[in-house]
Amino acid sequence: NEGDGTWPPTYSTLEECCRNHHFWMGAYEACMDITNPPSISPLPPPTANPTTAQPSKNPSPSPSHSPQPCLFYNDWSGTCINDCNEPQWPPPLYDTLDDCCLAQYIWAGAYETCMGITTEPSRSPTSAPVDTSLFYVDWGTAKCVQNCEVTFGVPCRGINRQSWVLMHEDVKKCCRYHLSYLCPDPDIPCEACTDADISAWTTPITTTNDSLGPFER
């Protein structure tokens, strides 16, 4: 009934059926059960002992812990470290130990401890003399302290090495400038702002821009 519209169509030969219904690539050959002829030169069988690549005798070194230099951070042990194990928050990081100690250990004597500086005399030339008669405010105690080594006792609080700390020639001016809220009357000796000797605190202070506190100008 080939060509008469009946379904499914029938064909006289297998070849006619395959050619009409299996016309995509490889389908005709599969329908006709045609297999590829063997190659003239078949591939040789695999060797009994296949060769494998031998590992290098000198493998490359493993990568370091961090591709970048470890930065310094304050671990609150009295100094700064650069072990690349800083917390994930993370803390402020610094390129050098000096930068970290300057920024994080700002109270008297803390910088020297952070840097591991001892009081032993060095062989290098001595630095410029320090004026130990000056006073500055120590915000840790909220008092005006003297610019001298703590080993001398009160009111010494250590040598100030920060250029931005304002120094004063006497304790009265220091209290007036920074701690006027503790001593509102500059003409009355005030023990609330310092542990220094205030027996000389008798002369009224001259009111100038340099003697006024930042909130009194």
Summary of the structure (lengths in Angstrom):
residues: 217
radius of gyration: 44.9
end to end distance: 116.5
largest distance: 134.7
contacts: 429
relative contact order: 0.07
helix: 18%
strand: 8%
